[in-house]
Amino acid sequence: MNEHSFEEKTPITNISTTERLVSAAAGIWFAGCAFQHKRKVSISSAATAGFLLYRAITGHCPIYSAMDKNKESRVIGNVNIRSSVFINGSADRVYEEWRSARILKEYPGEYIGWRSLPGSHIEEIGKAVFIKEGENTTRLDTIISYRSMGGLLGKIMLKALQPLIHLITRAEIRGFKKYIERHTKDIIAEEHKHM
């Protein structure tokens, strides 16, 4: 009798957690579509559901393997947001309040360059320039770039979310402006009390 030894091969994980979650959600949706009609099963929807659910469960994409792709080389998809806003507050004060994330480069009161902390599924890289426009007015110029770390599905999701990302980022900058101006007024009012 000829014995064959079978070596069990576990597929290599080559997609991110975010991409696995998106694949699972899409796979469930396609599965629902495949069996939507009582008498007729959509073969293409069932096949798509099976493929996406396989990706979600195993963390492996055979297409990426065939293309010799790995997680580290699939940093794709950018959303860039540029803004400029005038804030009633000194450049030093606006600068101090802005500081967060991992600072890459900075010139106190003038410039901050940052990157989101490691492990983010969407990487944020940005810079903020604080330009003194008067005694108590600062122009804040920002450029923020978001990059997907999640392969093709990550790129698709990032592109789909682009309008929302723009709205949220601009709202955060407006909120930052209001925060600074409100606290600047409180500081000035407090100073006038003690005069």
LOTI-333918 format. One record per residue (C-alpha): residue in one letter; x, y, z. Coordinates in steps of 0.25 Angstrom, whole numbers, plus 5000, padded with zeros to 4 digits. Layout:
N
   res     c1     c2     c3
     A      X      Y      Z
...
This chain:
195
   res     c1     c2     c3
     M   5000   5000   5000
     N   5005   5014   4996
     E   5004   5024   5007
     H   5003   5038   5003
     S   5007   5049   5014
     F   4998   5061   5012
     E   5004   5074   5018
     E   4993   5083   5023
     K   4996   5097   5018
     T   4989   5108   5025
     P   4987   5120   5015
     I   4996   5132   5018
     T   4989   5144   5024
     N   4990   5155   5014
     I   4979   5165   5017
     S   4977   5174   5028
     T   4966   5173   5039
     T   4958   5184   5033
     E   4958   5178   5019
     R   4954   5165   5026
     L   4942   5172   5033
     V   4938   5179   5020
     S   4939   5165   5012
     A   4930   5159   5023
     A   4919   5170   5022
     A   4920   5169   5007
     G   4920   5154   5007
     I   4907   5154   5016
     W   4900   5164   5007
     F   4904   5156   4994
     A   4899   5143   5001
     G   4886   5150   5003
     C   4885   5154   4989
     A   4888   5140   4984
     F   4876   5134   4991
     Q   4867   5146   4990
     H   4857   5139   4980
     K   4850   5126   4985
     R   4852   5118   4972
     K   4865   5124   4966
     V   4878   5125   4972
     S   4888   5135   4966
     I   4901   5127   4963
     S   4909   5140   4962
     S   4904   5146   4975
     A   4906   5132   4982
     A   4921   5131   4976
     T   4924   5145   4980
     A   4918   5143   4994
     G   4927   5130   4996
     F   4939   5137   4991
     L   4937   5149   5001
     L   4934   5140   5012
     Y   4946   5132   5010
     R   4955   5144   5010
     A   4948   5149   5023
     I   4949   5135   5030
     T   4964   5132   5026
     G   4970   5146   5024
     H   4975   5141   5011
     C   4972   5146   4997
     P   4977   5137   4986
     I   4976   5149   4976
     Y   4987   5156   4984
     S   4995   5144   4985
     A   4995   5142   4970
     M   4999   5156   4969
     D   5010   5154   4979
     K   5004   5165   4988
     N   5006   5166   5003
     K   5000   5175   5014
     E   5012   5184   5015
     S   5013   5187   5000
     R   4998   5190   4999
     V   4998   5204   5004
     I   4989   5210   4994
     G   4978   5221   4993
     N   4980   5235   4998
     V   4970   5246   5002
     N   4976   5260   5004
     I   4970   5272   5011
     R   4975   5286   5010
     S   4969   5297   5018
     S   4972   5311   5023
     V   4965   5318   5035
     F   4967   5331   5043
     I   4966   5329   5058
     N   4965   5340   5068
     G   4976   5335   5077
     S   4991   5337   5077
     A   5000   5327   5069
     D   5006   5322   5082
     R   4993   5318   5088
     V   4987   5312   5075
     Y   5000   5304   5073
     E   5000   5299   5088
     E   4985   5294   5087
     W   4988   5287   5073
     R   4998   5278   5078
     S   4994   5263   5078
     A   4998   5250   5071
     R   5012   5246   5068
     I   5020   5259   5065
     L   5030   5257   5054
     K   5035   5271   5052
     E   5032   5284   5060
     Y   5036   5299   5061
     P   5029   5304   5074
     G   5018   5314   5070
     E   5020   5312   5055
     Y   5019   5298   5050
     I   5015   5284   5054
     G   5017   5272   5045
     W   5010   5259   5050
     R   5006   5244   5047
     S   4996   5236   5053
     L   5000   5225   5063
     P   5005   5212   5058
     G   4994   5201   5056
     S   4984   5211   5050
     H   4976   5205   5038
     I   4975   5218   5032
     E   4988   5226   5033
     E   4987   5241   5036
     I   4999   5250   5032
     G   4998   5265   5033
     K   5004   5278   5035
     A   4999   5291   5042
     V   5005   5304   5039
     F   5002   5316   5049
     I   5004   5329   5043
     K   5003   5342   5052
     E   4994   5352   5045
     G   4993   5362   5056
     E   4994   5364   5071
     N   4983   5353   5074
     T   4980   5347   5060
     T   4986   5334   5054
     R   4984   5328   5041
     L   4984   5313   5042
     D   4988   5306   5029
     T   4986   5291   5029
     I   4989   5279   5020
     I   4984   5266   5024
     S   4986   5253   5016
     Y   4979   5240   5019
     R   4984   5227   5014
     S   4977   5214   5014
     M   4985   5202   5019
     G   4975   5192   5015
     G   4977   5188   5000
     L   4967   5189   4989
     L   4955   5189   4998
     G   4962   5199   5007
     K   4964   5208   4995
     I   4949   5206   4991
     M   4944   5209   5005
     L   4953   5221   5006
     K   4949   5227   4993
     A   4934   5224   4997
     L   4936   5231   5010
     Q   4944   5243   5004
     P   4932   5253   5005
     L   4930   5249   5019
     I   4944   5250   5023
     H   4945   5264   5017
     L   4932   5269   5025
     I   4938   5263   5038
     T   4951   5269   5036
     R   4946   5283   5033
     A   4936   5282   5044
     E   4948   5278   5054
     I   4956   5290   5049
     R   4944   5299   5051
     G   4941   5293   5065
     F   4956   5295   5068
     K   4955   5310   5064
     K   4942   5312   5073
     Y   4949   5305   5084
     I   4961   5314   5083
     E   4953   5327   5081
     R   4944   5323   5093
     H   4955   5321   5102
     T   4963   5333   5098
     K   4950   5342   5101
     D   4950   5335   5115
     I   4965   5338   5117
     I   4963   5352   5113
     A   4951   5354   5122
     E   4958   5348   5134
     E   4970   5357   5131
     H   4961   5370   5131
     K   4954   5365   5144
     H   4968   5366   5151
     M   4972   5380   5146
